[in-house]
Amino acid sequence: MLSGQIRRTNDRLVKYGEMNIKKIKYFIHLVEKERTGTPAEIAEKLEVSERMIYNYVQVLKNKFNAPIEFNKYRKSYQFERPGKLHWEWVKK
């Protein structure tokens, strides 16, 4: 499905394509390396809108409590404290 398409499932409207997990993971990788560039630059790299980059940042802050901020001197997003997000299933 293309970004923004909507379909009805169990009498609910579900919007698809809002956030691509692979792109979010790559964004996080670049944040960890402090190599995102400006929001406009990373949006171009990921082939998403600049608005979507701001959405990624808000999800990381609000849903995952990630301490992500933009460093205007380095011109990159970075995590303000040590830590790591885990996205993959870990076998016990």
N, C-alpha and C positions, 0 to 999 in steps of 0.2 A: 504494500500500500504506500501511497505517496504521503508526504508530510501533511498533516492537517486533515486527512480524510476521516470521516465519521461513519460509524456503523452502529446499528442497534443490536444490543445483546441483552437478553433477559429483561426487556423493557427499560434498559438503561442506554444512554448514549455514551459511547466510548470513543475518545479521540486518539488516533494513532499517529505515530511519527513525531510526537512532540519532542522527545528526547531519545537520542540514539545511544545505547549503552556503550558501544565501542568508542564513540566520540567522547563520551563523558570519561571513560577510562583513559583515553589518550590525553584529554585535558588534564586529568589528575596527574598523569605521568609528567606532563610538562610543568605543572605547578610544583611537583616534588623536585624537579630539576631547576626550578625558577627560570624557565625558558619559554614562557607563554608569549611574551611581547605584550603589546597593548590589547585591549578588548577587540579593537578592529582587526589587528593583525592575527590574533588567534581565531577570530571568527572566519577570516579568510582561509587560514590553514585547515580549519575543520569543515569548511564549506557550510557554515550556518550563519545566521544573522548575529549581529552584535547583541541584539536583545536576548538571543538564546544563550549567549555566554553569561549574561547577567542572570538568566534563569538557572543555569548550571551552578553559579556561585551561590545563589539563594538556596537551592536544594542542598548543596553541600553544607551550608551554614545551618539551615533550619531543620533539616531532616537527619543529618549525620553529625551535627555539632562540630563540624570541621572549622578550625580557626583560620579561615582563608581571607586574605586581604590583598589588595593591589599595592605594590611598592612602587611609587612613582619615580624613585631614583634608579631602581633596577629595571623599570618598565616591564614588570612581570608580576603575576599573581604568585603568592607564596603562602605556605602554612606558617603561622606565627609561633607555633609551639611544636616540639617533636611529637611524632605519632605517625600512624599509618591507617589508611582505609583498607579493609579487606573485602574484595568483591567475589572471591571464588570460594566454593564449597571446600571446607577443610575436613578431611576424614579424621575421626577420633582415634 
